[in-house]
Structure formats: C-alpha cells, structure tokens
Amino acid sequence: MPKILLVEDNEMNRDMLLRRLKRRGFDVAIAIDGGQGVDMATSEAPDLILMDMSLPVLDGWEATRRIKAAPETHSIPIIALTAHAMSGDREKCLDAGCDDYDTKPVEFPRLLEKIKSLISKEATP
C-alpha cells in the first residue's frame, strides 16, 4: 500500500483528502506545517508527498527545497497543492523542486491520476 505524506494546515482540506486517499487504499501520514513536513519526509519515508505551498513555520517552497536537498529524501515525488493559480505559479513550484502541481480547490480525480502517475514512475527502475 503506497504511503502519502499530506502536508496541509487547513483542517477541512486535510480531512477531505485524508478520507478520499484512504478510501483509495493509500496509507496517509499528516504534517500540519512545513517544518513537520520536512521531518516526516525522513521519518515516514513516503512514496509521495502532497505539499500545500502556503504553510506556517516553513512555507511549501522552502520545505520542498529542503526535502529535495537531502540525500535520503531527494527522490520522493512532490505534488504542490496551491490556491495560487496565476501565471508563473506552476513554474515557481517546479523550480522549488516539485514534480507536479495541482490547484485548489482540489479536483480529486485529476489529482489521483497525478499521484498514480508519479508513484508508478517511482516504482519503475
């Protein structure tokens, strides 16, 4: 069962994603700020990270940079989740090290396809 680390400070978003991901058979760990997300990327060794970009303590851009800079976590795929849907925001997320980008409010079927795609790439040697 693939493990997803969900880094999200908004309780409603966290709860909705947690329930829907578990229903699809994923094991889900939760971090509520960027600092905790960086720590849990190491301790939980997830198959994928869903990273909110507007987080307390450490924003999603800096948390992503730290995860991608660490040898033990650099290969974990990260999908940015953000309400920022302006021109250039996708590039900003990818430049920080995210592997993909999705906008809020989350369209779960679209997000699920991105998750499956990145996890299957990760599983292929």
Secondary structure, 3 states (H helix, E strand, C coil): CCEEEEECCCHHHHHHHHHHHHHCCCEEEEECCHHHHHHHHHHHCCCEEEEECCCCCCCHHHHHHHHHHCCCCCCCCEEEEECCCCCCHHHHHHHHCCCEEEECCCCHHHHHHHHHHHHHHHHCC
